[in-house]
Amino acid sequence: MIVVELRRRHPDTAEVETLARVSVPVPDGPAVVEAVEPGNLPAIEILLGDGVPDARGHTLLPEAGEAYALAMLDAFRGSRLWAERVA
């Protein structure tokens, strides 16, 4: 199972917080996007609502499953907002 977390460095405290968890529980199945804190759901919907670009510039949606989750690793690589694969 692939699990990718969307994380950010909090602007006031510099602490790292996990905003969302994206998992692909079933091979060849869709990705499941979950906000870690319910209050973060609107921000997650804004960030991921239009899909995630892959390396070729195609926009992927959760229905793309593993490709969607892995594309997040390249799409979010900032110092304040990034995606990280977790075990």
C-alpha positions in Angstrom: 0.0 0.0 0.0 1.3 3.5 -0.9 0.8 6.3 1.7 1.8 9.9 1.0 1.4 12.7 3.5 1.0 16.3 2.6 3.0 18.3 5.2 3.6 21.9 6.0 5.9 23.9 8.2 3.6 26.1 10.4 4.3 29.7 9.7 4.2 30.9 13.3 6.0 28.0 15.1 8.0 26.3 12.3 6.7 23.0 13.6 5.9 20.4 11.0 2.3 19.3 10.7 0.6 16.8 8.5 -2.4 18.2 6.6 -3.6 15.2 4.7 -2.9 11.6 4.1 -3.3 10.0 0.7 -3.4 6.2 0.5 -4.0 3.6 -2.1 -5.4 0.7 -0.1 -6.2 -1.5 -3.1 -3.8 -2.1 -6.0 -5.2 -0.5 -9.2 -7.8 1.2 -7.0 -8.4 4.9 -6.4 -6.4 7.0 -4.0 -8.2 8.0 -0.8 -7.6 11.5 0.4 -8.2 12.2 4.1 -7.6 15.5 6.0 -5.8 14.7 9.3 -7.6 17.6 11.0 -11.2 18.2 9.9 -10.6 21.9 10.0 -8.0 21.5 7.3 -10.5 20.0 4.8 -11.3 23.3 3.0 -7.5 23.9 2.4 -7.0 20.3 1.2 -9.9 20.7 -1.2 -8.3 23.8 -2.7 -4.9 22.3 -3.0 -5.9 19.0 -4.5 -9.3 19.8 -6.0 -8.1 20.3 -9.5 -5.8 17.3 -9.4 -2.1 16.9 -9.3 0.3 17.3 -12.2 2.5 14.3 -13.1 6.0 14.5 -14.6 4.6 14.8 -18.1 2.3 17.7 -17.2 -0.9 15.6 -17.2 -3.3 16.3 -14.4 -4.1 13.3 -12.3 -7.2 12.8 -10.1 -7.6 10.3 -7.2 -9.0 7.8 -9.7 -5.5 7.3 -11.0 -4.6 5.6 -7.7 -0.8 5.0 -7.3 0.1 7.4 -10.0 -1.8 10.2 -8.3 -0.2 9.5 -4.9 3.3 9.3 -6.4 2.8 12.5 -8.5 2.3 14.4 -5.3 5.9 13.8 -4.4 7.0 15.9 -7.4 4.1 18.4 -7.3 4.7 19.4 -3.7 8.4 19.8 -3.0 8.6 23.2 -1.2 10.3 24.1 2.0 7.0 25.0 3.7 4.7 22.6 1.9 5.7 19.2 0.7 4.6 15.6 0.1 6.4 12.7 1.7 6.0 9.0 1.3 5.6 7.1 4.6 5.9 3.5 5.4 
